[in-house]
C-alpha cells in the first residue's frame, strides 16, 4: 500500500515530464498514425501485388514474380506507352490553356467593375458541377447525330464533326471540356495571388512609362511566379488524375481505339475489367512514381526560384 | 467564457453524434445475426432491368410469406460488375443473392469461389422443377458439374425492321443476308436522312450482336479443336459484311462506340430501316412513350447467311448466392420464389423472355408478345447457339480482341488483316487459360 502511494506519483511525474517534453509529437501522433496507415497500407499492398501474378481474385493464390510485371509494362508499346503519352498530352495541353485563359480572366476581374459579382458567379458555375454530370452533358452536346454542337455547325454551313466519337478528335474534345470546367479554379487561384500583390511596383513602372504589356510581363508576372507554380502543381496533379470525365464519356478502355485511355483509365480497366491485379498494380506504382517525380521537379524549381 | 461554452457544447454534441452512430452501427451488426449466423434481412443485389422492375413490385408478397425483409441494391450493368469486383474480392458477406451474367462473369466468379454450390438446392423441391429449365441456360450456370446459378432471363437476337419503309420500297422482309444488304441499300437511297441499317458499333459492345452474323456465315469464336476461329474465311466474311452494312448503309455520322442505348435511340427515332438486337429489348421499340416507330416496327428471325439463320440463344442473367453469405437458406428461398413457374410467367408476360420451357410452351407465355416477335424467338430458340461471346474466363479481354476487326471493318480498314492480328492475340489468350 505504502509502496503504491510512493511509486505511482513518481511514475506519473516521469510520464508527465516526458509528455511535456514531447508534447508536439504526442498530440500529432494519432493523426500521423492515421494518415500513415491510410497511405502506407494501400501503397504497401499495391507494391506487393505489383510483384505477384495476382489475377482473377486478390484472395486467390498468387506467386511472386519479381520485377517481371515491370518489364512487361515498360516494354508494352501497345497500351502502356500510348496511355502515358495521352496522360501527358491531356494534362499538359489542358493545363497550358487553362493557365493562359485563367490569367487573362483573372486580370480582367482584378480591378473592381460594375456587375463584378455576377460575372464571378457565372465564371464559377462549371466548377461546382460534378464531373460525371458534366461528362454526360457534353456527351449529349457532342452526339454525332442529335447533338447541339453539330447542329450549330450546320447553321453556319460546316459539316458535322465526330467530336467524342472520332479516333483523333475525342482527346482534344475532352481537353476542351476539362478546360471549360477547370479554368474557373485557375482563375480563383490566380486572382487570389493578384489581389495580394502590392500596387507600388506597378505604379512605379507606370510612372517610368511602361505600357500595360510591359507592366504585366516585367512586373506582375514575376511577382506572381510563386502563385503560378502552386497553381501548376495543384491543377496539374488534379488533371493527371482525371478519371470521371473520361470514364463518363468514353467508358472502359477509353473508346474502341483506346483513343482517350490515360494511365488512370488503363489501370482501372486492368483491375475491374481484366481482373489483372498484378499488372494493374504495376501500372499504378509507375504512375505514382511519375507523380512524385513531377512534384519533386516542381518543388525543386520553386525552391530554386526562391533562393 | 461564452465562446468556450459554445465550443464545449459543440464538442459534446459531436461526440454524442459519433458515439450514437457507432452504437447504432454496432446494434445493427449485432441484430443482423440471430445466433446461428442467419438473419431476417436478406440482401439482394440486382441489375437495372425490366425483370428487376417486375420483381420489385412483387417483393411485398415474398416478405409477407416468409417474414424476411429484403434489402435491395440496384445498379447498372457496369456498376454492378465493379461492385462485385470490389466486394466479392474482399470476401464480403453483405451480399446474399446476386444477379450476375453467366456468360460474362460466370466462369470467373465460379473459379474464384464467389458462387455457392446450389446442386442440392435445385433438386430439393420437385414442384419447383429444375428439369423445366432449358438445357442451354442451365449449362451456362453450371461449373465443374456444380450448379452455381439459376437462369432468369434469356435472349435471342432478332431483326427489328420498319414495316412502312419496306412497304414504301416495295420490299419483302429479308430472309437472307444478301436480301438484307439490298433492302438496307434501297431504304437508305430512297429515304434521305434515314439509315438502311443500324447496330452496335463499340468494340466490346458489338461482339454480342455480331456473333449471330458470325454463326450465320458458318463461323464461331472458337473452333472444334478449342483454337481461335476468328481468322477463318467464314469469320472474315462476317466481319467484312457487318462492317460494310454499317459503313455504307448506316447513319451518316456513325461512331465506333455505340452500345444498345445509342443504336436503339437511332432506330426508335425513326432514323433506321433495320436493326439487329436482342429480343429482350423489344419494349423499347414498341412502347409509344419511348419510340416514334412503335406502330410500324416489325420483327423477323436473323436473315440466313451461307451457314443458315443462326442467332444466339443465351441466358443473359442468372441468380446466384454469395459463397460467403450467412443467409444461404433464406437466399435460396428468394431464388426459388423469384424463379417459380408462376412468377416466370408473369415476368415473361411483362416482356422478359425466361428460361422455363413450360412457360414458352404455354400460350399465355407468349400472349403479350407481338406475333412476329414470338415466331422469330421460336426460330432462334430452335436454331440458336448457346453463347454470344467467347466462352473463356477472361471475357472482357477476349471481347476487346475479337471486337477489334469489327471497328476496323466499320471504319473501312482491312478487316481481314485485323482478323489475322486478332487471331494471334486471341490464340495467346486461349493458350494462357
Boltz contact constraints between the chains, C-beta under 6 A:
constraints:
  - contact:
      token1: [A, 56]
      token2: [B, 112]
      max_distance: 6.0
  - contact:
      token1: [A, 57]
      token2: [B, 89]
      max_distance: 6.0
  - contact:
      token1: [A, 57]
      token2: [B, 112]
      max_distance: 6.0
  - contact:
      token1: [A, 58]
      token2: [B, 89]
      max_distance: 6.0
  - contact:
      token1: [A, 144]
      token2: [B, 253]
      max_distance: 6.0
  - contact:
      token1: [A, 144]
      token2: [B, 255]
      max_distance: 6.0
  - contact:
      token1: [A, 145]
      token2: [B, 251]
      max_distance: 6.0
  - contact:
      token1: [A, 145]
      token2: [B, 253]
      max_distance: 6.0
  - contact:
      token1: [A, 160]
      token2: [B, 253]
      max_distance: 6.0
  - contact:
      token1: [A, 165]
      token2: [B, 255]
      max_distance: 6.0
  - contact:
      token1: [A, 165]
      token2: [B, 257]
      max_distance: 6.0
  - contact:
      token1: [A, 255]
      token2: [B, 257]
      max_distance: 6.0
  - contact:
      token1: [A, 256]
      token2: [B, 202]
      max_distance: 6.0
  - contact:
      token1: [A, 256]
      token2: [B, 203]
      max_distance: 6.0
  - contact:
      token1: [A, 256]
      token2: [B, 256]
      max_distance: 6.0
  - contact:
      token1: [A, 256]
      token2: [B, 257]
      max_distance: 6.0
  - contact:
      token1: [A, 256]
      token2: [B, 407]
      max_distance: 6.0
  - contact:
      token1: [A, 272]
      token2: [B, 82]
      max_distance: 6.0
  - contact:
      token1: [A, 272]
      token2: [B, 85]
      max_distance: 6.0
  - contact:
      token1: [A, 273]
      token2: [B, 396]
      max_distance: 6.0
  - contact:
      token1: [A, 274]
      token2: [B, 396]
      max_distance: 6.0
  - contact:
      token1: [A, 274]
      token2: [B, 397]
      max_distance: 6.0
